[in-house]
Amino acid sequence: MSIFEYDSKFMTFLRTVGDLIILNVLYLVCSIPLFTIGAAQAGLYTGLRELFDRDGSNSSAKSFFKGFRNGFGKITAIWSAILVSLLLLSYSVYYLYFAIKEKIVTTNVPIIVAIVGIVILCLLSAQLTIFHSKFDCSASLLIKNTIVMTIGFPLRSLLMAIMIYLPIAVILMDGGITFIRATPLWIAIYFSLVFLLNNTLMKKPYIKTVPGEAENEEAKKEKEKENKTQ
């Protein structure tokens, strides 16, 4: 079989890379209003999941917008609350830093509390949309399970949050110079790869923790075997 034939591994790889780029660009465009970032993340997770299920029923763009629409209601509301809280806490850290420097505030406790709050919200936001993309549930159950998964797997949640918020850290590191130099990476494929890694990180925890997820995984494997034999 030639490497340029449609079903060859090389062409499959190129199509997958192309889909990852499409999903990445859609994620960035749909995140521009900021309050829609949560829905965009749900769309990206949905697109990635359906891409690697390889059932061919939807294009990557259709899969993305299906997840985006499903997450626009409750996910947008929860994410907006997280975003406002993050902005307020970040401003508090900024204000307290200069207040401590000018000796207006004489203790580090408030700034430590604010930083801890930011870290907790980042961990929760990293788990929020991945759970929603897998299970359709009420807002209260979504919040509950997001907290459970974050507490149950803190190191994985921390790694997920670090990868998601790395671009912001890069901006703060040197005033955005490195961020601008890496612009092609952010635009082309960074977030698709990050969310793909996050999905991989949480695959086993979901199988162990969520009832029925192990059976779903077995069903997927059986389906893949059937497709290979056809």
WORA-V128402 format. One record per helix or strand of 2 or more residues. SS is the DSSP state (H for helix, E for strand). FROM is the first residue (numbers start at 1). LEN is the number of residues. If there is no record, write none. Layout:
((SS	FROM	LEN) (SS	FROM	LEN))
This chain:
((H	9	22) (H	37	17) (H	60	12) (H	74	28) (H	109	26) (H	139	14) (H	154	21) (H	177	5) (H	183	19) (H	203	7) (H	213	17))
